[in-house]
Amino acid sequence: MPRGRNGGSTSSMTIAARPEPRTSRHFFVTVRSRPVVTIALVTLSRTYATVEGVDHDETRAMPPATVPQALGYLRVALDAAYTQASRELGLTAQQAELLCAALQPAAVGDLATVLRCDRSNVSRLVDRAAAHDLLRRRGDEQDGRVTMIELTPAGRELAGRFIERLESQTQAMLAEWPDERQRAAVDILKQIAAALDEGARQAVRGDGRPG
């Protein structure tokens, strides 16, 4: 059960009544002094939960030699980073991801798409966050029949703190990277994310399954 900071109002967000739905992981890459690309959001498939069937503990001692292996290595590191950053704020990783996804007001269906999660699971996450005054529902200004989810001031502040914690974990490394290398890293990660998303869409349509 995650533990928040003493005395902080955000620490009450932790809810352990039932397991949180599993969502994809997202990786935020800060490009210093480059407003054009401030944060790259990369979705990593859980297909790479292990590196060719090797246990997670063993992968730490095995330098990845291929792109799929590197993705598996990164996926494990991202899980640890998300868990640590969210736990420091009294959140689960799924709750923190929801707050980040709702930085721009969106319908539940759109949030489910961003999080790669079932709509009903996202609705439950929204209900719990709303009960802690981190999210609220409102009608869409263009179409009153559509319910939009938006962050409260407390939710926005918490999402910002979560992102800051994630970014702090790579801050020292990025400080040594020239801008050209950072831009190249963002481009590569975006290409990988697009390829994984396309593969997932093909699998859902049924035309991407191995013969």
Residue pairs with C-beta under 8 A, 6 or more apart in sequence:
1 14
1 16
2 14
2 86
2 87
2 90
2 91
2 92
3 11
3 14
3 87
3 90
4 10
4 11
4 12
4 13
4 14
4 88
4 89
4 90
4 91
5 11
5 88
5 89
5 90
8 90
9 154
10 89
10 90
10 91
10 154
10 158
11 89
11 90
12 90
12 132
13 89
13 90
13 91
13 95
13 129
13 132
13 134
13 158
14 90
14 91
14 92
15 92
15 95
15 128
20 92
20 93
20 94
20 95
20 125
21 94
21 117
21 118
21 121
21 122
21 124
21 125
22 46
22 94
22 117
23 94
23 97
23 115
23 116
23 117
24 43
24 44
24 45
24 46
24 115
24 116
24 117
25 43
25 44
25 46
25 75
25 78
25 79
25 82
25 93
26 41
26 42
26 43
26 44
26 97
26 100
27 40
27 41
27 42
27 44
27 74
27 78
27 189
28 39
28 40
28 41
28 163
28 166
28 167
29 39
29 40
29 42
29 170
29 174
29 182
29 185
29 186
29 189
30 38
30 39
30 167
30 170
30 171
30 174
31 37
31 38
31 40
31 179
31 182
31 183
31 186
32 174
32 175
32 179
32 182
33 179
34 179
34 182
34 183
37 183
37 186
39 163
40 186
40 189
40 190
41 193
42 189
42 190
42 192
42 193
43 116
43 193
43 196
43 197
44 71
44 74
44 75
44 78
44 193
44 196
45 71
45 75
45 196
45 199
45 200
46 75
48 68
48 71
48 72
48 75
49 72
49 75
49 76
50 56
50 59
50 72
51 59
51 62
51 64
51 68
51 69
51 72
51 73
52 68
52 69
52 72
54 62
56 76
59 72
59 73
59 76
60 76
64 70
64 72
64 73
67 192
71 192
79 93
81 166
81 169
82 93
82 96
82 97
82 166
83 93
84 165
85 96
85 162
85 165
85 166
85 169
86 92
86 93
86 95
86 96
86 162
88 165
89 96
89 158
89 161
89 162
89 165
91 99
91 158
91 162
94 125
95 125
95 128
95 129
96 159
96 162
97 115
98 111
98 115
98 122
98 125
98 126
98 129
98 135
99 129
99 134
99 135
99 151
99 155
99 158
99 159
99 162
100 159
100 162
100 163
101 111
101 114
101 115
102 111
102 135
102 149
102 150
102 151
102 155
102 159
103 151
103 156
103 159
105 138
105 148
105 149
105 150
106 114
106 148
106 149
107 140
107 146
107 147
107 148
107 149
108 119
108 122
108 123
108 126
108 147
108 149
109 119
111 122
111 126
111 149
112 118
112 119
112 121
112 122
115 122
116 200
126 135
126 137
126 149
129 135
129 155
130 136
130 137
133 152
133 154
133 155
134 151
134 152
134 154
134 155
134 158
135 149
135 150
135 151
135 152
135 155
136 149
136 150
136 152
137 147
137 148
137 149
138 147
138 148
138 150
139 145
139 146
139 147
139 148
140 146
140 147
140 148
151 159
174 182
177 185
199 208
201 208
202 208
203 209
